[in-house]
Amino acid sequence: MWDESTRPEGPPAPSGQTFTEPAHAAGQHLVDVHDHLRSELDRLRSLLDQVRDGALTAAGARSALNEMTLRRNDWTLGAYCAQYCSLLTQHHSLEDQAVFPHLRASDSALAPVIDRLEQEHRVIHEVVLGVDRSLVAHMSDPGDFGPIQEAVDVLTDALLSHLSYEEGQLVGPLTRFGFYPGQF
């Protein structure tokens, strides 16, 4: 989904700089949140496999999502992937509204990276909505797994690539500047 060659790179970290444990924890926190998103995506793919294999109905898959940590929040939009969409939207909104402005103010050379990440957030939101629409449509035609599999595959490719790019570009700046002014 993404042309890797068009993704800008941020400035390198200053050489010889050392960081405190809390500073390292800030960068690691982003990875931890992303690891949770990855594990929930794996669960989503597993549910799809179970529906395709006949071990679970599409309605049962929607119910199984209630057991996922994503559903333990009250972000109900009434469809299978709504919670995943909500978690991603909340995560991306927090980055767009709070973390990115702070990083942009801390190092203006990060602006091209941040602009690109914001653009990718909007694309991923649309991809997630496409997964939800595909599953709802699948419930009307339960024998056709092509559209839902394609939608989940697109989400997987786009999201995993995005998370990796974001980590590669932001773990260092988060370690240097934190998530908000005055964190360190």
C-alpha contacts under 8 A as a table, 3 or more apart, distances in Angstrom:
res1	aa1	res2	aa2	distance
1	M	154	V	7.52
1	M	157	D	7.03
1	M	158	A	5.77
2	W	158	A	7.08
2	W	161	S	7.74
3	D	6	T	5.65
3	D	7	R	7.12
4	E	7	R	5.42
7	R	113	V	7.32
7	R	116	R	6.97
8	P	112	P	6.11
8	P	113	V	5.41
8	P	116	R	7.46
9	E	110	L	7.95
9	E	112	P	7.72
9	E	113	V	6.09
9	E	169	Q	6.63
10	G	109	A	6.46
10	G	110	L	5.18
10	G	112	P	7.62
10	G	113	V	6.12
10	G	169	Q	6.13
11	P	109	A	6.37
11	P	110	L	6.94
13	A	172	G	6.72
13	A	173	P	7.68
14	P	17	Q	6.04
19	F	23	A	5.86
19	F	24	H	6.61
19	F	175	T	7.31
19	F	176	R	7.45
20	T	23	A	5.16
20	T	24	H	6.43
21	E	24	H	5.12
21	E	25	A	6.13
22	P	25	A	4.86
22	P	26	A	6.39
22	P	184	F	7.64
23	A	26	A	5.26
23	A	27	G	6.96
23	A	174	L	7.53
23	A	175	T	4.70
23	A	176	R	6.70
23	A	178	G	6.72
23	A	184	F	6.98
24	H	27	G	5.46
24	H	28	Q	6.27
24	H	175	T	5.34
25	A	28	Q	4.87
25	A	29	H	5.91
25	A	175	T	7.47
26	A	29	H	5.13
26	A	30	L	6.99
26	A	171	V	7.82
26	A	174	L	5.94
26	A	175	T	5.68
26	A	178	G	5.97
26	A	179	F	7.08
27	G	30	L	5.63
27	G	31	V	6.96
27	G	170	L	7.49
27	G	171	V	4.38
27	G	172	G	6.61
27	G	173	P	7.84
27	G	174	L	5.14
27	G	175	T	5.01
27	G	178	G	7.75
28	Q	31	V	5.06
28	Q	32	D	6.14
28	Q	171	V	7.08
29	H	32	D	4.94
29	H	33	V	6.23
30	L	33	V	5.25
30	L	34	H	6.19
30	L	167	E	7.14
30	L	171	V	7.07
31	V	34	H	5.01
31	V	35	D	5.98
31	V	167	E	6.61
31	V	171	V	7.86
32	D	35	D	4.98
32	D	36	H	6.37
33	V	36	H	5.17
33	V	37	L	6.46
34	H	37	L	4.95
34	H	38	R	6.15
34	H	163	L	6.47
35	D	38	R	4.94
35	D	39	S	6.17
36	H	39	S	5.11
36	H	40	E	6.24
37	L	40	E	5.19
37	L	41	L	6.15
37	L	88	L	7.95
38	R	41	L	5.02
38	R	42	D	6.25
38	R	160	L	7.35
39	S	42	D	5.00
39	S	43	R	6.31
40	E	43	R	4.91
40	E	44	L	6.20
40	E	68	M	7.53
40	E	70	L	7.81
40	E	84	Y	7.92
41	L	44	L	4.95
41	L	45	R	6.25
41	L	156	T	7.20
42	D	45	R	5.11
42	D	46	S	6.15
43	R	46	S	4.94
43	R	47	L	6.18
44	L	47	L	5.16
44	L	48	L	6.38
45	R	48	L	5.11
45	R	49	D	6.28
45	R	152	V	7.12
46	S	49	D	5.03
46	S	50	Q	6.21
47	L	50	Q	5.05
47	L	51	V	6.26
47	L	56	L	7.73
47	L	61	A	5.88
47	L	64	A	7.91
48	L	51	V	5.14
48	L	52	R	6.19
48	L	61	A	7.53
48	L	149	Q	7.58
49	D	52	R	5.08
49	D	53	D	6.03
50	Q	53	D	5.06
50	Q	54	G	6.18
50	Q	55	A	5.05
50	Q	56	L	5.36
51	V	54	G	5.17
51	V	55	A	5.89
51	V	56	L	4.56
51	V	57	T	5.28
51	V	58	A	5.96
51	V	61	A	7.03
52	R	55	A	7.65
52	R	56	L	7.86
52	R	145	F	6.88
53	D	56	L	7.58
54	G	57	T	6.78
56	L	60	G	5.75
56	L	61	A	6.36
57	T	60	G	4.83
57	T	61	A	6.14
58	A	61	A	4.93
58	A	62	R	6.34
58	A	135	L	7.67
58	A	138	H	7.75
58	A	139	M	6.26
58	A	142	P	7.68
59	A	62	R	5.10
59	A	63	S	6.38
59	A	139	M	7.62
60	G	63	S	4.94
60	G	64	A	6.05
61	A	64	A	4.89
61	A	65	L	6.34
61	A	80	Y	7.86
62	R	65	L	5.30
62	R	66	N	7.20
62	R	79	A	7.66
62	R	80	Y	5.06
63	S	66	N	5.40
63	S	67	E	7.58
64	A	67	E	5.45
64	A	68	M	7.18
65	L	68	M	5.17
65	L	70	L	7.87
65	L	71	R	6.65
65	L	80	Y	7.16
66	N	69	T	7.84
66	N	70	L	7.80
66	N	71	R	5.06
66	N	72	R	7.22
67	E	71	R	6.69
67	E	72	R	7.60
68	M	71	R	5.62
68	M	72	R	7.10
69	T	72	R	5.26
69	T	73	N	7.77
70	L	73	N	6.36
70	L	83	Q	5.79
70	L	84	Y	6.43
70	L	87	L	6.87
71	R	74	D	7.15
71	R	75	W	7.55
71	R	83	Q	5.97
75	W	82	A	7.91
75	W	83	Q	6.35
75	W	86	S	6.52
76	T	79	A	7.98
76	T	82	A	6.81
76	T	83	Q	6.66
77	L	82	A	5.42
77	L	83	Q	7.33
78	G	82	A	6.63
79	A	82	A	5.24
79	A	132	D	6.59
79	A	136	V	7.47
80	Y	83	Q	7.40
80	Y	132	D	6.02
80	Y	135	L	7.12
80	Y	136	V	7.65
81	C	84	Y	5.24
81	C	85	C	6.07
81	C	128	V	7.29
81	C	129	L	7.62
81	C	131	V	6.92
81	C	132	D	5.06
82	A	85	C	4.95
82	A	86	S	5.93
82	A	129	L	7.84
82	A	132	D	6.93
83	Q	86	S	4.83
83	Q	87	L	6.07
84	Y	87	L	5.12
84	Y	88	L	6.14
84	Y	128	V	7.75
85	C	88	L	5.20
85	C	89	T	5.86
85	C	125	H	6.81
85	C	128	V	5.83
85	C	129	L	6.99
86	S	89	T	4.92
86	S	90	Q	5.91
87	L	90	Q	5.13
87	L	91	H	5.99
88	L	91	H	5.02
88	L	92	H	5.89
88	L	125	H	7.52
89	T	92	H	5.11
89	T	93	S	5.77
89	T	125	H	6.83
90	Q	93	S	4.99
90	Q	94	L	6.07
91	H	94	L	5.32
91	H	95	E	6.37
92	H	95	E	5.03
92	H	96	D	5.96
92	H	121	H	6.26
93	S	96	D	4.96
93	S	97	Q	5.83
94	L	97	Q	5.31
94	L	98	A	5.61
94	L	99	V	6.67
95	E	98	A	5.59
95	E	99	V	4.62
95	E	100	F	5.55
96	D	99	V	6.40
96	D	100	F	5.38
96	D	101	P	7.22
96	D	118	E	6.52
97	Q	100	F	6.67
97	Q	101	P	6.70
98	A	101	P	5.77
98	A	102	H	6.43
98	A	179	F	7.86
98	A	180	Y	7.36
99	V	102	H	5.26
99	V	103	L	6.23
99	V	179	F	5.37
99	V	180	Y	6.41
100	F	103	L	5.06
100	F	104	R	5.91
100	F	114	I	6.44
101	P	104	R	5.00
101	P	105	A	6.09
102	H	105	A	5.17
102	H	106	S	6.10
102	H	179	F	7.10
102	H	180	Y	5.86
102	H	181	P	6.64
103	L	106	S	4.90
103	L	107	D	6.12
103	L	108	S	7.87
103	L	110	L	7.20
103	L	173	P	7.20
103	L	174	L	7.71
103	L	177	F	7.00
103	L	179	F	7.66
104	R	107	D	5.41
104	R	108	S	5.15
104	R	109	A	7.65
104	R	110	L	5.94
104	R	111	A	5.73
104	R	114	I	7.43
105	A	108	S	6.07
106	S	177	F	6.82
107	D	110	L	5.83
107	D	111	A	7.89
108	S	111	A	5.52
109	A	112	P	7.20
110	L	113	V	5.40
110	L	114	I	6.15
111	A	114	I	5.08
111	A	115	D	5.98
112	P	115	D	5.09
112	P	116	R	6.22
113	V	116	R	5.15
113	V	117	L	6.19
113	V	169	Q	7.34
114	I	117	L	5.01
114	I	118	E	6.13
115	D	118	E	5.24
115	D	119	Q	6.32
116	R	119	Q	5.05
116	R	120	E	6.20
117	L	120	E	5.00
117	L	121	H	6.16
117	L	162	H	7.87
117	L	166	E	7.06
118	E	121	H	5.05
118	E	122	R	6.63
119	Q	122	R	5.37
119	Q	123	V	6.56
120	E	123	V	5.03
120	E	124	I	6.05
120	E	162	H	7.19
121	H	124	I	5.19
121	H	125	H	6.20
122	R	125	H	5.20
122	R	126	E	6.62
123	V	126	E	5.27
123	V	127	V	6.33
124	I	127	V	4.89
124	I	128	V	6.14
124	I	155	L	7.29
124	I	158	A	6.89
124	I	159	L	6.82
125	H	128	V	5.25
125	H	129	L	6.35
126	E	129	L	5.09
126	E	130	G	6.24
127	V	130	G	4.97
127	V	131	V	6.53
127	V	151	A	7.37
127	V	154	V	7.24
127	V	155	L	5.90
128	V	131	V	5.12
128	V	132	D	6.54
128	V	155	L	6.42
129	L	132	D	5.11
129	L	133	R	6.24
130	G	133	R	5.05
130	G	134	S	6.05
130	G	151	A	6.34
131	V	134	S	5.06
131	V	135	L	6.26
131	V	148	I	6.46
131	V	151	A	5.02
131	V	152	V	5.95
131	V	155	L	7.52
132	D	135	L	5.25
132	D	136	V	6.28
133	R	136	V	5.18
133	R	137	A	6.13
134	S	137	A	5.06
134	S	138	H	5.97
134	S	147	P	6.09
134	S	148	I	4.94
134	S	151	A	6.84
135	L	138	H	4.80
135	L	139	M	6.44
135	L	148	I	5.78
136	V	139	M	5.37
136	V	140	S	7.24
137	A	140	S	5.38
137	A	141	D	6.70
138	H	141	D	4.92
138	H	142	P	5.17
138	H	143	G	7.80
138	H	144	D	6.77
138	H	145	F	7.07
138	H	147	P	7.83
138	H	148	I	6.89
139	M	142	P	5.30
141	D	144	D	5.95
142	P	145	F	7.18
144	D	147	P	7.26
145	F	148	I	5.56
145	F	149	Q	5.88
146	G	149	Q	5.26
146	G	150	E	6.01
147	P	150	E	5.11
147	P	151	A	6.11
148	I	151	A	5.05
148	I	152	V	6.15
149	Q	152	V	5.18
149	Q	153	D	6.00
150	E	153	D	5.03
150	E	154	V	6.12
151	A	154	V	5.17
151	A	155	L	6.22
152	V	155	L	4.99
152	V	156	T	6.03
153	D	156	T	4.99
153	D	157	D	6.16
154	V	157	D	5.24
154	V	158	A	5.99
155	L	158	A	5.20
155	L	159	L	5.74
156	T	159	L	5.38
156	T	160	L	5.86
157	D	160	L	5.55
157	D	161	S	6.08
158	A	161	S	5.39
158	A	162	H	6.04
159	L	162	H	4.98
159	L	163	L	6.00
160	L	163	L	5.21
160	L	164	S	6.17
161	S	164	S	5.24
161	S	165	Y	6.15
162	H	165	Y	5.10
162	H	166	E	5.99
163	L	166	E	5.10
163	L	167	E	6.09
164	S	167	E	5.21
164	S	168	G	6.11
165	Y	168	G	5.08
165	Y	169	Q	6.19
166	E	169	Q	5.21
166	E	170	L	5.75
166	E	171	V	7.90
167	E	170	L	5.24
167	E	171	V	5.34
168	G	171	V	6.34
168	G	172	G	7.83
169	Q	172	G	6.93
169	Q	173	P	7.57
170	L	173	P	5.19
170	L	174	L	5.88
171	V	174	L	5.17
171	V	175	T	6.11
172	G	175	T	5.07
172	G	176	R	6.30
173	P	176	R	4.94
173	P	177	F	5.78
173	P	178	G	7.33
174	L	177	F	5.15
174	L	178	G	4.47
174	L	179	F	6.11
175	T	178	G	5.72
177	F	180	Y	7.46
177	F	181	P	7.47
177	F	183	Q	7.58
177	F	184	F	7.44
178	G	181	P	7.20
178	G	182	G	7.94
178	G	183	Q	5.69
178	G	184	F	6.80
179	F	183	Q	6.95
180	Y	183	Q	5.77
